[in-house]
């Protein structure tokens, strides 16, 4: 996943050269206030032999508050507006566009809903827990009625933490979800604390397995190279992945650390400080590590 998405493949090409492996999935975001359905952009990903995985975000990302506590405050994009049909025209335009594609795409709709940093999150913007499921099903039902069945629906919470929402209450149901996606970063921004892959994701996976057996995808992860530990983390991650037989893929995030505070895999792999990380990724790429990713 890169900031530029399908509009500039420079980072993708550099990553592929660095690790000797082209990803099988390319993840990018599309915001409801800014991005209309653009077949040409999606086609560019498919033409490269990658599955387009679209993080479909109901908000105006260009007007996101720089104050963290207000980041999810966009009343126009409360879940109730989606439920009440205010965006049905926009949703239908995407459904009809997707239906016209001669290939399958994955849609990661309204991810990390168990947080408070997006307008669709249940702890912000006047939303409630029950509204998230209703909004998801409303969007999904429109695609179904139009006949856009070439979609892999990816329900993607953030990994759980103290006092976070009960994921079971936010799950739309097995008939509405194809894959489970997870966001989880290796460490905490601003600290030197590192946790292994298992420690980062296992608690959340255990909770998920109480109510669904859908395949898992790590849809966002990353790390810094603080103290030169990135190569160790990447090697350790691929060593631990085979134990998780239900994880079918992993997406590394190339995010701008200055704008999100998150810690990317790809950014460091492409920097001059990360040759060891690139070598670790090459030595433990998905084909070798788990045979599925």
MIDOSE-1310 file (N, C-alpha, C; in nm, 2 decimals, decimal comma, always signed):
residues 293
xxxx	+0,08/-0,12/+0,00/+0,00/+0,00/+0,00/+0,09/+0,12/+0,00; +0,06/+0,21/-0,09/+0,14/+0,34/-0,10/+0,05/+0,46/-0,10; +0,10/+0,57/-0,07/+0,02/+0,70/-0,07/-0,03/+0,73/-0,21; +0,05/+0,70/-0,31/+0,01/+0,74/-0,45/-0,09/+0,65/-0,52
xxxx	-0,10/+0,53/-0,46/-0,20/+0,43/-0,52/-0,17/+0,40/-0,67; -0,28/+0,39/-0,75/-0,26/+0,35/-0,89/-0,22/+0,47/-0,98; -0,20/+0,59/-0,92/-0,17/+0,71/-1,00/-0,02/+0,73/-1,02; +0,06/+0,65/-0,95/+0,20/+0,66/-0,96/+0,26/+0,53/-0,90
xxxx	+0,32/+0,44/-0,99/+0,37/+0,31/-0,94/+0,52/+0,32/-0,91; +0,58/+0,44/-0,90/+0,72/+0,45/-0,88/+0,76/+0,37/-0,75; +0,69/+0,39/-0,64/+0,73/+0,32/-0,52/+0,71/+0,17/-0,53; +0,60/+0,13/-0,60/+0,58/-0,01/-0,62/+0,70/-0,07/-0,70
xxxx	+0,74/-0,01/-0,80/+0,85/-0,06/-0,89/+0,98/-0,06/-0,81; +1,00/+0,03/-0,73/+1,13/+0,03/-0,65/+1,12/-0,08/-0,54; +1,01/-0,10/-0,48/+0,99/-0,21/-0,39/+1,01/-0,34/-0,45; +0,95/-0,36/-0,57/+0,97/-0,49/-0,64/+1,11/-0,52/-0,68
xxxx	+1,18/-0,41/-0,72/+1,32/-0,43/-0,75/+1,40/-0,47/-0,63; +1,37/-0,40/-0,52/+1,45/-0,42/-0,39/+1,43/-0,56/-0,34; +1,32/-0,62/-0,35/+1,29/-0,75/-0,28/+1,28/-0,86/-0,39; +1,28/-0,83/-0,52/+1,27/-0,93/-0,62/+1,14/-1,00/-0,62
xxxx	+1,03/-0,93/-0,58/+0,90/-1,00/-0,58/+0,79/-0,89/-0,59; +0,71/-0,91/-0,70/+0,60/-0,82/-0,71/+0,48/-0,86/-0,63; +0,42/-0,77/-0,55/+0,31/-0,81/-0,47/+0,19/-0,86/-0,55; +0,11/-0,95/-0,50/+0,00/-1,01/-0,57/-0,13/-0,92/-0,55
xxxx	-0,12/-0,83/-0,45/-0,23/-0,74/-0,42/-0,18/-0,60/-0,40; -0,25/-0,50/-0,45/-0,21/-0,36/-0,44/-0,33/-0,29/-0,37; -0,30/-0,23/-0,26/-0,40/-0,17/-0,18/-0,39/-0,01/-0,19; -0,50/+0,05/-0,21/-0,50/+0,20/-0,21/-0,64/+0,25/-0,17
xxxx	-0,64/+0,38/-0,13/-0,76/+0,44/-0,07/-0,84/+0,52/-0,17; -0,97/+0,52/-0,15/-1,06/+0,61/-0,23/-1,16/+0,67/-0,14; -1,16/+0,80/-0,13/-1,25/+0,87/-0,04/-1,38/+0,92/-0,11; -1,49/+0,91/-0,04/-1,62/+0,94/-0,10/-1,64/+1,08/-0,14
xxxx	-1,58/+1,18/-0,07/-1,60/+1,32/-0,11/-1,51/+1,36/-0,23; -1,41/+1,28/-0,26/-1,31/+1,32/-0,36/-1,31/+1,23/-0,48; -1,32/+1,10/-0,46/-1,30/+1,00/-0,56/-1,42/+0,94/-0,62; -1,46/+0,97/-0,74/-1,56/+0,90/-0,81/-1,51/+0,77/-0,87
xxxx	-1,59/+0,69/-0,91/-1,55/+0,56/-0,97/-1,46/+0,59/-1,09; -1,34/+0,54/-1,09/-1,25/+0,56/-1,20/-1,19/+0,43/-1,25; -1,26/+0,37/-1,35/-1,22/+0,24/-1,40/-1,07/+0,24/-1,44; -1,03/+0,34/-1,50/-0,89/+0,34/-1,56/-0,79/+0,32/-1,45
xxxx	-0,81/+0,38/-1,33/-0,72/+0,36/-1,22/-0,71/+0,22/-1,17; -0,83/+0,16/-1,16/-0,84/+0,02/-1,11/-0,78/-0,07/-1,22; -0,81/-0,04/-1,35/-0,75/-0,13/-1,45/-0,60/-0,13/-1,45; -0,54/-0,02/-1,41/-0,39/-0,02/-1,41/-0,33/-0,12/-1,32
xxxx	-0,40/-0,14/-1,20/-0,36/-0,24/-1,11/-0,38/-0,38/-1,16; -0,50/-0,40/-1,21/-0,53/-0,54/-1,27/-0,44/-0,57/-1,38; -0,41/-0,48/-1,47/-0,32/-0,50/-1,58/-0,18/-0,55/-1,54; -0,14/-0,51/-1,42/-0,01/-0,55/-1,37/-0,02/-0,69/-1,30
xxxx	-0,13/-0,75/-1,31/-0,15/-0,89/-1,25/-0,17/-0,89/-1,10; -0,21/-0,77/-1,04/-0,24/-0,76/-0,90/-0,39/-0,75/-0,87; -0,43/-0,80/-0,76/-0,57/-0,78/-0,72/-0,58/-0,64/-0,66; -0,67/-0,55/-0,71/-0,70/-0,42/-0,65/-0,77/-0,44/-0,52
xxxx	-0,71/-0,39/-0,42/-0,78/-0,39/-0,28/-0,80/-0,24/-0,25; -0,93/-0,20/-0,25/-0,96/-0,06/-0,23/-1,01/-0,03/-0,09; -0,94/+0,05/-0,02/-0,99/+0,10/+0,11/-1,09/+0,21/+0,08; -1,22/+0,18/+0,09/-1,33/+0,27/+0,05/-1,38/+0,35/+0,17
xxxx	-1,35/+0,48/+0,17/-1,36/+0,56/+0,29/-1,47/+0,66/+0,28; -1,57/+0,65/+0,36/-1,68/+0,75/+0,36/-1,65/+0,88/+0,44; -1,57/+0,97/+0,37/-1,54/+1,09/+0,44/-1,47/+1,19/+0,34; -1,43/+1,31/+0,38/-1,35/+1,40/+0,30/-1,22/+1,41/+0,36
xxxx	-1,12/+1,33/+0,31/-0,99/+1,32/+0,37/-0,91/+1,45/+0,35; -0,96/+1,54/+0,26/-0,89/+1,66/+0,24/-0,92/+1,76/+0,35; -1,02/+1,74/+0,43/-1,06/+1,83/+0,53/-1,05/+1,76/+0,67; -0,96/+1,67/+0,68/-0,94/+1,60/+0,81/-0,87/+1,70/+0,90
xxxx	-0,92/+1,71/+1,03/-0,86/+1,80/+1,13/-0,72/+1,75/+1,17; -0,64/+1,85/+1,19/-0,50/+1,81/+1,23/-0,50/+1,79/+1,38; -0,61/+1,82/+1,45/-0,62/+1,79/+1,59/-0,66/+1,64/+1,61; -0,58/+1,56/+1,67/-0,61/+1,42/+1,67/-0,75/+1,39/+1,73
xxxx	-0,79/+1,46/+1,83/-0,92/+1,43/+1,90/-1,04/+1,47/+1,81; -1,01/+1,55/+1,70/-1,12/+1,59/+1,61/-1,11/+1,53/+1,47; -1,02/+1,44/+1,46/-0,99/+1,38/+1,33/-1,11/+1,31/+1,27; -1,20/+1,25/+1,35/-1,32/+1,19/+1,30/-1,45/+1,27/+1,30
xxxx	-1,43/+1,40/+1,32/-1,55/+1,49/+1,34/-1,59/+1,54/+1,20; -1,67/+1,47/+1,13/-1,73/+1,52/+1,00/-1,88/+1,48/+1,00; -1,96/+1,56/+1,05/-2,11/+1,53/+1,07/-2,17/+1,48/+0,94; -2,13/+1,53/+0,83/-2,19/+1,49/+0,70/-2,17/+1,34/+0,67
xxxx	-2,07/+1,28/+0,74/-2,04/+1,14/+0,71/-2,07/+1,05/+0,83; -2,17/+1,10/+0,92/-2,21/+1,01/+1,02/-2,27/+0,88/+0,96; -2,26/+0,77/+1,03/-2,32/+0,65/+0,98/-2,47/+0,66/+0,96; -2,54/+0,74/+1,03/-2,68/+0,75/+1,01/-2,71/+0,80/+0,87
xxxx	-2,63/+0,89/+0,81/-2,65/+0,94/+0,68/-2,64/+0,83/+0,57; -2,55/+0,74/+0,59/-2,54/+0,62/+0,50/-2,66/+0,53/+0,52; -2,70/+0,51/+0,64/-2,82/+0,42/+0,66/-2,94/+0,48/+0,60; -2,96/+0,61/+0,61/-3,08/+0,68/+0,57/-3,08/+0,70/+0,41
xxxx	-2,98/+0,66/+0,34/-2,98/+0,67/+0,20/-2,92/+0,79/+0,14; -2,86/+0,88/+0,22/-2,81/+1,01/+0,17/-2,70/+0,99/+0,06; -2,63/+0,88/+0,06/-2,52/+0,85/-0,03/-2,55/+0,74/-0,13; -2,68/+0,70/-0,14/-2,72/+0,59/-0,23/-2,68/+0,61/-0,37
xxxx	-2,69/+0,73/-0,42/-2,65/+0,76/-0,56/-2,50/+0,74/-0,58; -2,42/+0,78/-0,49/-2,28/+0,76/-0,50/-2,25/+0,61/-0,49; -2,31/+0,54/-0,40/-2,28/+0,40/-0,38/-2,32/+0,32/-0,50; -2,44/+0,36/-0,56/-2,48/+0,29/-0,68/-2,39/+0,31/-0,80
xxxx	-2,33/+0,43/-0,81/-2,24/+0,46/-0,92/-2,12/+0,37/-0,91; -2,07/+0,34/-0,79/-1,96/+0,25/-0,77/-2,00/+0,11/-0,80; -2,12/+0,07/-0,75/-2,16/-0,07/-0,77/-2,18/-0,10/-0,92; -2,23/+0,00/-1,00/-2,24/-0,03/-1,14/-2,11/-0,03/-1,21
xxxx	-2,02/+0,06/-1,16/-1,88/+0,06/-1,22/-1,81/-0,07/-1,19; -1,82/-0,12/-1,07/-1,75/-0,25/-1,03/-1,81/-0,36/-1,11; -1,94/-0,36/-1,13/-2,01/-0,47/-1,20/-1,96/-0,48/-1,34; -1,92/-0,36/-1,40/-1,87/-0,36/-1,54/-1,73/-0,42/-1,56
xxxx	-1,66/-0,44/-1,45/-1,52/-0,49/-1,45/-1,52/-0,63/-1,49; -1,43/-0,68/-1,57/-1,42/-0,82/-1,61/-1,33/-0,90/-1,51; -1,31/-0,85/-1,40/-1,23/-0,92/-1,30/-1,28/-0,88/-1,16; -1,23/-0,95/-1,06/-1,27/-0,93/-0,92/-1,18/-0,82/-0,85
xxxx	-1,24/-0,74/-0,77/-1,17/-0,65/-0,68/-1,20/-0,68/-0,53; -1,12/-0,63/-0,44/-1,15/-0,64/-0,30/-1,19/-0,50/-0,25; -1,29/-0,49/-0,17/-1,34/-0,36/-0,11/-1,32/-0,37/+0,04; -1,24/-0,28/+0,09/-1,22/-0,27/+0,24/-1,30/-0,15/+0,28
xxxx	-1,43/-0,17/+0,31/-1,51/-0,06/+0,34/-1,51/-0,01/+0,49; -1,49/+0,12/+0,51/-1,50/+0,18/+0,64/-1,42/+0,10/+0,75; -1,29/+0,09/+0,72/-1,20/+0,01/+0,81/-1,17/+0,08/+0,94; -1,12/+0,00/+1,03/-1,08/+0,05/+1,17/-1,19/+0,12/+1,24
xxxx	-1,31/+0,06/+1,22/-1,43/+0,12/+1,28/-1,43/+0,12/+1,43; -1,35/+0,03/+1,49/-1,34/+0,02/+1,64/-1,25/+0,13/+1,70; -1,22/+0,23/+1,63/-1,14/+0,34/+1,68/-1,22/+0,47/+1,70; -1,15/+0,58/+1,69/-1,21/+0,71/+1,70/-1,15/+0,82/+1,61
xxxx	-1,08/+0,77/+1,50/-1,01/+0,86/+1,42/-1,07/+0,88/+1,28; -1,17/+0,82/+1,25/-1,24/+0,84/+1,12/-1,39/+0,87/+1,15; -1,46/+0,94/+1,05/-1,60/+0,97/+1,08/-1,69/+0,85/+1,09; -1,65/+0,74/+1,04/-1,74/+0,62/+1,06/-1,71/+0,54/+1,18
xxxx	-1,61/+0,58/+1,26/-1,57/+0,50/+1,38/-1,68/+0,51/+1,48; -1,70/+0,41/+1,56/-1,81/+0,41/+1,65/-1,79/+0,49/+1,78; -1,67/+0,54/+1,80/-1,64/+0,62/+1,92/-1,62/+0,77/+1,88; -1,69/+0,81/+1,77/-1,67/+0,95/+1,73/-1,79/+0,99/+1,64
xxxx	-1,81/+1,12/+1,62/-1,90/+1,17/+1,52/-2,05/+1,14/+1,54; -2,08/+1,11/+1,67/-2,22/+1,08/+1,70/-2,27/+0,95/+1,66; -2,18/+0,85/+1,63/-2,21/+0,72/+1,58/-2,24/+0,63/+1,70; -2,31/+0,52/+1,67/-2,33/+0,41/+1,77/-2,28/+0,28/+1,72
xxxx	-2,26/+0,18/+1,81/-2,21/+0,05/+1,76/-2,31/-0,01/+1,66; -2,43/-0,01/+1,69/-2,53/-0,08/+1,61/-2,54/-0,02/+1,47; -2,51/+0,11/+1,46/-2,52/+0,18/+1,33/-2,41/+0,13/+1,23; -2,30/+0,08/+1,28/-2,20/+0,04/+1,19/-2,24/-0,08/+1,11
xxxx	-2,30/-0,18/+1,18/-2,35/-0,30/+1,11/-2,45/-0,26/+1,01; -2,55/-0,18/+1,05/-2,65/-0,13/+0,96/-2,60/-0,06/+0,83; -2,50/+0,02/+0,85/-2,44/+0,09/+0,74/-2,37/+0,00/+0,64; -2,29/-0,10/+0,70/-2,22/-0,20/+0,62/-2,32/-0,27/+0,53
xxxx	-2,43/-0,33/+0,60/-2,53/-0,41/+0,53/-2,60/-0,33/+0,42; -2,62/-0,20/+0,45/-2,69/-0,11/+0,35/-2,61/-0,10/+0,22; -2,48/-0,08/+0,24/-2,39/-0,06/+0,12/-2,38/-0,19/+0,05; -2,36/-0,30/+0,12/-2,35/-0,43/+0,06/-2,47/-0,47/-0,02
xxxx	-2,59/-0,44/+0,04/-2,72/-0,48/-0,02/-2,74/-0,40/-0,16; -2,69/-0,28/-0,16/-2,70/-0,20/-0,29/-2,62/-0,27/-0,40; -2,49/-0,32/-0,36/-2,41/-0,39/-0,46/-2,48/-0,52/-0,50; -2,54/-0,59/-0,41/-2,61/-0,71/-0,44/-2,73/-0,69/-0,53
xxxx	-2,81/-0,59/-0,51/-2,92/-0,56/-0,59/-2,88/-0,52/-0,73; -2,77/-0,45/-0,75/-2,73/-0,41/-0,88/-2,66/-0,53/-0,95; -2,62/-0,63/-0,88/-2,55/-0,74/-0,94/-2,40/-0,74/-0,94; -2,34/-0,65/-0,86/-2,20/-0,64/-0,86/-2,15/-0,75/-0,76
xxxx	-2,13/-0,87/-0,81/-2,09/-0,98/-0,73/-1,94/-1,01/-0,74; -1,87/-0,93/-0,82/-1,73/-0,96/-0,84/-1,65/-0,88/-0,73; -1,69/-0,89/-0,61/-1,63/-0,81/-0,50/-1,60/-0,91/-0,38; -1,48/-0,89/-0,33/-1,44/-0,96/-0,21/-1,45/-0,85/-0,10
xxxx	-1,55/-0,87/-0,01/-1,57/-0,78/+0,09/-1,48/-0,80/+0,21; -1,40/-0,70/+0,25/-1,30/-0,71/+0,35/-1,34/-0,62/+0,47; -1,38/-0,69/+0,58/-1,42/-0,62/+0,70/-1,29/-0,61/+0,79; -1,25/-0,48/+0,82/-1,11/-0,46/+0,87/-1,10/-0,38/+0,99
xxxx	-1,12/-0,44/+1,11/-1,10/-0,36/+1,23/-0,95/-0,33/+1,26; -0,93/-0,24/+1,35/-0,79/-0,23/+1,41/-0,78/-0,34/+1,52; -0,65/-0,37/+1,54/-0,63/-0,47/+1,65/-0,68/-0,41/+1,78; -0,73/-0,50/+1,87/-0,79/-0,46/+1,99/-0,69/-0,41/+2,09
xxxx	-0,74/-0,32/+2,18/-0,66/-0,27/+2,29/-0,75/-0,25/+2,41; -0,70/-0,21/+2,52/-0,78/-0,19/+2,64/-0,90/-0,10/+2,62; -1,01/-0,15/+2,66/-1,14/-0,07/+2,64/-1,18/-0,04/+2,50; -1,13/-0,12/+2,40/-1,18/-0,11/+2,27/-1,31/-0,18/+2,25
xxxx	-1,38/-0,16/+2,14/-1,51/-0,22/+2,12/-1,51/-0,37/+2,11; -1,61/-0,43/+2,15/-1,63/-0,58/+2,13/-1,65/-0,60/+1,98; -1,56/-0,67/+1,91/-1,56/-0,68/+1,77/-1,68/-0,76/+1,72; -1,73/-0,85/+1,80/-1,85/-0,93/+1,76/-1,97/-0,84/+1,74
xxxx	-1,98/-0,73/+1,81/-2,09/-0,63/+1,80/-2,08/-0,55/+1,67; -1,96/-0,55/+1,61/-1,94/-0,47/+1,49/-1,94/-0,55/+1,37; -1,95/-0,68/+1,38/-1,94/-0,77/+1,27/-2,07/-0,78/+1,19; -2,07/-0,75/+1,06/-2,19/-0,75/+0,98/-2,25/-0,89/+0,96
xxxx	-2,17/-1,00/+0,98/-2,22/-1,13/+0,96/-2,15/-1,20/+0,85; -2,14/-1,33/+0,85/-2,07/-1,41/+0,75/-2,12/-1,40/+0,61; -2,25/-1,37/+0,60/-2,31/-1,36/+0,46/-2,27/-1,22/+0,40; -2,22/-1,13/+0,48/-2,18/-1,00/+0,43/-2,03/-0,98/+0,42
xxxx	-1,95/-1,07/+0,46/-1,81/-1,06/+0,47/-1,74/-1,18/+0,41; -1,63/-1,15/+0,33/-1,55/-1,26/+0,27/-1,42/-1,28/+0,34; -1,35/-1,17/+0,37/-1,22/-1,17/+0,44/-1,23/-1,08/+0,56; -1,15/-1,12/+0,66/-1,13/-1,03/+0,77/-0,99/-0,96/+0,75
xxxx	-0,99/-0,83/+0,76/-0,86/-0,76/+0,75/-0,83/-0,70/+0,88; -0,70/-0,69/+0,91/-0,65/-0,63/+1,04/-0,55/-0,52/+1,02; -0,56/-0,42/+1,10/-0,46/-0,31/+1,10/-0,38/-0,33/+1,23; -0,25/-0,34/+1,22/-0,17/-0,35/+1,34/-0,03/-0,32/+1,32
xxxx	+0,03/-0,22/+1,39/+0,16/-0,17/+1,37/+0,26/-0,22/+1,47; +0,38/-0,24/+1,43/+0,48/-0,30/+1,52/+0,54/-0,20/+1,61; +0,48/-0,18/+1,73/+0,53/-0,08/+1,82/+0,43/+0,03/+1,83; +0,47/+0,13/+1,91/+0,38/+0,25/+1,94/+0,46/+0,37/+1,90
xxxx	+0,40/+0,46/+1,81/+0,47/+0,58/+1,77/+0,52/+0,66/+1,89; +0,65/+0,70/+1,88/+0,71/+0,79/+1,98/+0,78/+0,71/+2,09; +0,78/+0,57/+2,08/+0,84/+0,49/+2,18/+0,94/+0,40/+2,11; +1,02/+0,32/+2,19/+1,11/+0,23/+2,14/+1,06/+0,08/+2,16
xxxx	+0,93/+0,07/+2,20/+0,88/-0,06/+2,24/+0,85/-0,14/+2,11; +0,90/-0,26/+2,11/+0,87/-0,35/+2,00/+0,81/-0,48/+2,05; +0,71/-0,53/+1,97/+0,65/-0,66/+2,01/+0,66/-0,75/+1,88; +0,67/-0,88/+1,90/+0,67/-0,97/+1,79/+0,54/-0,98/+1,72
xxxx	+0,54/-1,03/+1,60/+0,41/-1,04/+1,53/+0,30/-1,11/+1,61; +0,33/-1,22/+1,67/+0,23/-1,29/+1,75/+0,17/-1,21/+1,85; +0,26/-1,13/+1,93/+0,21/-1,05/+2,04/+0,12/-0,94/+1,98; +0,15/-0,89/+1,86/+0,07/-0,78/+1,80/-0,07/-0,82/+1,76
xxxx	-0,08/-0,94/+1,71/-0,21/-0,98/+1,64/-0,28/-1,09/+1,72; -0,22/-1,17/+1,80/-0,28/-1,29/+1,85/-0,41/-1,27/+1,93; -0,41/-1,16/+2,02/-0,52/-1,14/+2,10/-0,64/-1,11/+2,01; -0,63/-1,03/+1,91/-0,74/-1,00/+1,82/-0,78/-1,12/+1,74
xxxx	-0,69/-1,20/+1,69/-0,73/-1,32/+1,62/-0,81/-1,41/+1,71; -0,77/-1,43/+1,83/-0,84/-1,51/+1,93/-0,99/-1,46/+1,95; -1,00/-1,33/+1,96/-1,14/-1,28/+1,97/-1,22/-1,30/+1,85; -1,16/-1,28/+1,73/-1,23/-1,30/+1,61/-1,28/-1,45/+1,59
xxxx	-1,20/-1,54/+1,63/-1,23/-1,68/+1,61/-1,34/-1,73/+1,70; -1,39/-1,64/+1,79/-1,51/-1,68/+1,87/-1,64/-1,66/+1,79; -1,63/-1,59/+1,68/-1,76/-1,57/+1,61/-1,74/-1,58/+1,46; -1,63/-1,60/+1,40/-1,61/-1,62/+1,26/-1,49/-1,69/+1,22
xxxx	-1,49/-1,77/+1,12/-1,38/-1,85/+1,06/-1,33/-1,80/+0,93; -1,37/-1,68/+0,89/-1,34/-1,62/+0,76/-1,19/-1,61/+0,75; -1,13/-1,62/+0,63/-0,99/-1,60/+0,61/-0,94/-1,46/+0,66; -0,82/-1,46/+0,70/-0,76/-1,33/+0,76/-0,66/-1,27/+0,66
xxxx	-0,65/-1,14/+0,65/-0,55/-1,07/+0,58/-0,50/-0,96/+0,67; -0,37/-0,94/+0,68/-0,32/-0,83/+0,75/-0,32/-0,71/+0,65; -0,41/-0,62/+0,66/-0,43/-0,52/+0,56/-0,35/-0,40/+0,59; -0,29/-0,38/+0,71/-0,20/-0,27/+0,73/-0,10/-0,32/+0,84
xxxx	+0,02/-0,30/+0,82/+0,13/-0,32/+0,92/+0,25/-0,25/+0,88; +0,34/-0,23/+0,97/+0,46/-0,16/+0,94/+0,55/-0,14/+1,06; +0,67/-0,09/+1,04/+0,76/-0,07/+1,15/+0,87/+0,04/+1,12; +0,93/+0,09/+1,22/+1,04/+0,18/+1,19/+1,17/+0,10/+1,19
xxxx	+1,28/+0,17/+1,17/+1,41/+0,10/+1,18/+1,49/+0,15/+1,30; +1,41/+0,19/+1,41/+1,47/+0,24/+1,53/+1,56/+0,13/+1,59; +1,68/+0,17/+1,62/+1,78/+0,08/+1,67/+1,82/-0,04/+1,58; +1,79/-0,01/+1,45/+1,82/-0,11/+1,35/+1,75/-0,24/+1,36
xxxx	+1,63/-0,24/+1,41/+1,56/-0,37/+1,43/+1,46/-0,41/+1,32; +1,45/-0,33/+1,21/+1,35/-0,36/+1,11/+1,38/-0,50/+1,05; +1,50/-0,52/+1,01/+1,54/-0,65/+0,95/+1,50/-0,77/+1,04; +1,53/-0,75/+1,17/+1,49/-0,86/+1,26/+1,34/-0,88/+1,27
xxxx	+1,27/-0,76/+1,27/+1,12/-0,77/+1,28/+1,06/-0,84/+1,15; +1,11/-0,81/+1,03/+1,06/-0,87/+0,91/+1,09/-1,02/+0,91; +1,21/-1,06/+0,95/+1,25/-1,20/+0,95/+1,16/-1,27/+1,05; +1,14/-1,21/+1,17/+1,06/-1,27/+1,27/+0,91/-1,29/+1,23
xxxx	+0,86/-1,18/+1,16/+0,73/-1,19/+1,11/+0,70/-1,31/+1,02; +0,79/-1,33/+0,92/+0,77/-1,44/+0,83/+0,80/-1,57/+0,90; +0,88/-1,57/+1,00/+0,90/-1,70/+1,07/+0,77/-1,74/+1,15; +0,70/-1,64/+1,20/+0,58/-1,67/+1,28/+0,45/-1,68/+1,19
xxxx	+0,45/-1,63/+1,07/+0,33/-1,64/+0,99/+0,29/-1,79/+0,96; +0,37/-1,88/+0,93/+0,32/-2,02/+0,90/+0,24/-2,08/+1,01; +0,25/-2,04/+1,13/+0,17/-2,09/+1,24/+0,03/-2,05/+1,23; +0,00/-1,94/+1,15/-0,13/-1,88/+1,14/-0,19/-1,93/+1,00
xxxx	-0,24/-2,05/+1,00/-0,28/-2,11/+0,87/-0,40/-2,03/+0,81; -0,47/-1,95/+0,89/-0,59/-1,88/+0,83/-0,55/-1,75/+0,78; -0,42/-1,70/+0,79/-0,38/-1,58/+0,73/-0,34/-1,60/+0,59; -0,41/-1,54/+0,49/-0,39/-1,57/+0,35/-0,31/-1,46/+0,28
xxxx	-0,28/-1,35/+0,35/-0,20/-1,24/+0,29/-0,16/-1,13/+0,39; -0,07/-1,05/+0,35/-0,02/-0,94/+0,43/+0,01/-0,82/+0,34; -0,03/-0,70/+0,38/+0,00/-0,58/+0,31/+0,08/-0,49/+0,39; +0,20/-0,46/+0,34/+0,29/-0,36/+0,41/+0,25/-0,22/+0,37
xxxx	+0,25/-0,13/+0,47/+0,20/+0,01/+0,44/+0,32/+0,10/+0,42; +0,31/+0,18/+0,31/+0,40/+0,29/+0,28/+0,33/+0,42/+0,31; +0,33/+0,46/+0,44/+0,26/+0,58/+0,48/+0,37/+0,69/+0,51; +0,32/+0,81/+0,50/+0,41/+0,93/+0,54/+0,42/+0,94/+0,69
xxxx	+0,53/+0,91/+0,74/+0,55/+0,91/+0,89/+0,52/+1,05/+0,94; +0,55/+1,15/+0,87/+0,52/+1,29/+0,92/+0,38/+1,32/+0,93; +0,29/+1,26/+0,85/+0,15/+1,29/+0,85/+0,07/+1,20/+0,93; +0,11/+1,07/+0,95/+0,03/+0,98/+1,02/+0,09/+0,93/+1,15
xxxx	+0,22/+0,94/+1,17/+0,28/+0,89/+1,28/+0,30/+0,74/+1,28; +0,26/+0,68/+1,17/+0,27/+0,53/+1,16/+0,41/+0,49/+1,10; +0,44/+0,37/+1,12/+0,57/+0,32/+1,09/+0,57/+0,22/+0,97; +0,62/+0,26/+0,85/+0,60/+0,18/+0,74/+0,71/+0,07/+0,72
xxxx	+0,67/-0,04/+0,65/+0,77/-0,13/+0,60/+0,84/-0,07/+0,48; +0,76/-0,04/+0,38/+0,81/-0,01/+0,25/+0,90/+0,11/+0,24; +0,86/+0,22/+0,32/+0,94/+0,34/+0,32/+1,08/+0,31/+0,35; +1,10/+0,23/+0,46/+1,24/+0,20/+0,51/+1,31/+0,11/+0,41
xxxx	+1,24/+0,02/+0,35/+1,30/-0,07/+0,26/+1,36/+0,00/+0,14; +1,29/+0,11/+0,11/+1,34/+0,19/-0,01/+1,44/+0,30/+0,03; +1,47/+0,32/+0,16/+1,56/+0,42/+0,20/+1,70/+0,36/+0,20; +1,80/+0,45/+0,21/+1,94/+0,41/+0,22/+1,97/+0,34/+0,35
xxxx	+1,89/+0,35/+0,45/+1,91/+0,29/+0,58/+1,86/+0,15/+0,59; +1,79/+0,10/+0,48/+1,72/-0,02/+0,50/+1,77/-0,14/+0,41; +1,90/-0,15/+0,37/+1,93/-0,27/+0,28/+1,92/-0,40/+0,35; +1,94/-0,40/+0,49/+1,93/-0,53/+0,56/+1,78/-0,57/+0,57
xxxx	+1,69/-0,47/+0,57/+1,55/-0,50/+0,57/+1,50/-0,56/+0,44; +1,56/-0,50/+0,33/+1,52/-0,55/+0,20/+1,57/-0,70/+0,19; +1,69/-0,72/+0,24/+1,74/-0,86/+0,23/+1,66/-0,96/+0,31; +1,61/-0,91/+0,43/+1,53/-0,99/+0,51/+1,40/-1,03/+0,44
xxxx	+1,34/-0,92/+0,38/+1,21/-0,95/+0,31/+1,23/-1,04/+0,19; +1,35/-1,03/+0,12/+1,37/-1,11/+0,01/+1,39/-1,26/+0,05; +1,46/-1,28/+0,16/+1,49/-1,41/+0,21/+1,36/-1,48/+0,27; +1,26/-1,40/+0,31/+1,14/-1,46/+0,37/+1,02/-1,40/+0,30
xxxx	+1,02/-1,40/+0,17/+0,90/-1,35/+0,10/+0,79/-1,45/+0,12; +0,67/-1,40/+0,08/+0,55/-1,48/+0,11/+0,55/-1,61/+0,04; +0,61/-1,63/-0,08/+0,61/-1,76/-0,14/+0,69/-1,86/-0,06; +0,80/-1,82/+0,00/+0,88/-1,91/+0,07/+0,83/-1,93/+0,22
xxxx	+0,77/-1,83/+0,28/+0,74/-1,84/+0,42/+0,61/-1,92/+0,44; +0,51/-1,89/+0,36/+0,38/-1,96/+0,39/+0,32/-2,02/+0,27; +0,37/-2,00/+0,15/+0,32/-2,07/+0,03/+0,18/-2,02/-0,01; +0,13/-1,91/+0,05/+0,00/-1,86/+0,02/-0,01/-1,71/-0,01
x	+0,08/-1,64/+0,06/+0,07/-1,49/+0,06/+0,11/-1,43/-0,07
